[in-house]
Amino acid sequence: MRRALLLLPLLTLAACGSEEPRQESQDEGQSVVARTSEGDLPGWLTPTDGTDPARWLAGREAGRPLPDDAPEVAAMRASLKTARTGFVEDPRMMANRTVQLGQMLAEIGKPEPYRSLIDGLGRIAAPRGRHKSLYGEMVQHYYNARAQGADHDDALARLASRATP
């Protein structure tokens, strides 16, 4: 558990996306290229990645790439869209943080479906009105509550009581 708590800030920084866009310098000169592969799932979504975060996240959970029109992708897209209204981060960052949280929860034997995490945290962020929440911060508090023994609903209840304006 202590290892996971120490690794979260490092994983957070690694996935933030401060890396420079890929440059191609062949016949076309210098141009920014966003790369998307239909046949594989990257480890993380970078700022220049053209992959749909909902499709990537649903594929990660399924263990394989899914078509854009798959029901799981549509459901994940709806969850991210709804949650996005309560958070500062964009869907790409929320997707990366959700995968990090999922991995950390699995390490402590408490896996959760990605949509359950996004929907639960989104419900807490939504009532805050004009003030948006930080998804990454909420993920950290949720993980800490789970690591201390709370189940999914109890961890969300703890977060909700902290988030009350």
PyMOL commands that set and color helices and strands:
alter all, ss='L'
color gray80, all
select helices_A, chain A and resi 2-15+53-62+71-84+91-107+114-128+135-147+152-163
alter helices_A, ss='H'
color red, helices_A
select strands_A, chain A and resi 23-24+31-32
alter strands_A, ss='S'
color yellow, strands_A
deselect
rebuild
show_as cartoon
